[in-house]
Amino acid sequence: MALPRLSLLRLLSLSLGLLLFLGGWLAAPAAWALTEIPLKNIQYKDCPPALAQGSVLSGSNDPANCFLITGTAVNKTGKTVYDADVFGRIYDANNEPALQNRTRVGNIAEIPPGTSEFEVRVSVPAEQPLPLRLEQFKAAGFTAKIRSQAL
């Protein structure tokens, strides 16, 4: 039983459309994939006075302490990683989370191939007892600059 010519054309068009759609996903630029960057030698220190001046708040009007988290980023990709979000857990001296319901602590604009030093600024509520404990730090970014597009 032969298919009518119109149905065969629709079937071919649908197949071609599906093939192009799936092929587009397979050939998507690498910039859309997140690249994880290990972070090591994580430490913190008080912000210098120039950074700590002004309103340093913890997301409310409560007082907060300013700290710089420093460490080494290890980029083994051979490409610069851009716009890398830094994630980690910060606990106070009582093992309580210093940043409630938040693991993203900052951003690194560019991480060149190899090892490089980084620092991100965080504000921790002043009532959190010191010293802080920093755990599970990593970064994730893109191997190409992502441009925002206005809709």
C-alpha positions in Angstrom: 0.0 0.0 0.0 1.6 3.2 -1.1 1.5 6.4 1.0 0.0 9.4 -0.6 2.6 11.8 -2.0 1.6 14.6 0.4 2.0 12.4 3.5 5.4 11.3 2.3 6.5 14.9 1.9 5.2 15.7 5.4 7.1 12.7 6.8 10.3 13.8 5.1 9.9 17.4 6.3 9.3 16.3 9.8 12.3 14.0 9.7 14.5 16.8 8.4 13.3 19.2 11.0 14.0 16.8 13.8 17.4 16.0 12.4 18.3 19.7 12.3 16.9 20.3 15.8 19.0 17.4 17.2 22.0 18.4 15.2 21.8 21.9 16.6 22.0 20.5 20.2 25.0 18.4 19.3 26.9 21.2 17.7 26.0 23.8 20.4 29.0 26.0 21.3 31.1 25.0 24.2 30.4 28.3 25.9 27.0 27.1 27.0 28.6 24.3 29.1 29.8 25.1 32.6 33.4 24.4 33.4 34.2 23.5 37.0 37.4 25.0 38.5 38.9 23.5 41.7 39.9 26.0 44.3 42.5 25.3 46.9 44.4 27.0 49.8 41.2 28.8 50.8 41.6 31.3 53.6 40.0 34.5 54.8 41.1 37.8 56.2 39.5 41.1 57.2 38.8 43.5 54.4 41.2 46.5 54.1 39.7 49.7 55.5 39.0 51.0 51.9 36.7 48.0 51.2 35.1 47.8 54.6 34.0 51.5 54.6 30.4 52.4 54.0 27.5 50.2 54.3 28.6 46.6 54.8 25.4 44.7 55.4 24.4 41.1 55.6 21.3 41.4 53.4 19.4 43.4 56.0 20.0 46.5 58.1 22.0 44.4 60.7 25.7 45.1 61.1 28.1 42.8 59.3 31.8 42.1 59.1 33.6 42.3 55.8 36.1 39.5 54.8 38.1 38.7 51.7 38.2 35.0 50.9 41.4 34.2 49.1 42.9 31.1 47.4 44.2 29.5 44.3 42.1 28.6 41.2 43.4 25.6 39.2 42.3 25.9 35.6 43.3 22.7 33.7 41.2 23.4 30.6 43.9 25.3 28.6 41.3 28.1 28.0 40.4 31.1 30.0 37.3 30.6 32.0 35.0 33.7 32.3 32.3 34.8 34.8 33.0 32.0 37.3 30.6 31.8 40.2 32.4 30.8 43.5 30.5 28.4 45.7 31.4 27.3 49.2 30.1 26.8 52.8 31.1 29.2 55.5 30.5 28.2 59.2 31.1 30.2 62.3 32.9 29.1 65.5 29.7 27.3 66.7 29.4 25.3 63.4 26.4 27.4 62.3 26.1 28.6 58.7 27.4 32.2 58.4 25.4 32.8 55.2 21.9 31.4 55.6 20.5 29.5 52.6 23.4 30.6 50.4 26.4 28.7 48.9 27.3 31.2 46.1 29.7 33.6 47.8 31.0 35.6 44.8 32.4 35.8 41.3 35.7 35.7 39.5 35.7 37.6 36.2 38.5 35.6 34.5 40.5 32.6 35.4 43.4 32.1 33.0 44.8 28.6 32.2 47.1 27.2 35.0 47.0 28.3 38.6 46.1 31.9 39.7 45.2 33.7 42.9 41.7 35.0 43.5 39.8 36.9 46.1 36.1 37.5 46.7 34.5 39.8 49.3 31.8 38.5 51.6 29.8 40.2 54.4 29.0 38.0 57.4 26.6 39.0 60.1 28.5 40.7 63.0 26.9 38.4 65.6 28.5 35.3 64.0 31.4 34.2 66.3 34.8 33.9 64.8 36.9 32.1 63.6 35.1 31.1 60.4 35.5 27.7 58.8 35.5 27.5 55.0 34.5 24.2 53.2 33.7 22.8 49.8 34.9 25.7 47.7 34.8 25.5 43.9 34.1 27.7 41.0 32.2 27.2 37.7 32.3 29.4 34.6 32.3 29.5 30.9 35.2 29.1 28.3 33.8 31.9 26.3 32.3 35.3 27.2 28.6 35.1 27.5 26.8 38.2 26.1 23.4 39.1 27.5 20.8 39.8 24.9 18.0 42.2 25.3 14.7 40.8 24.5 
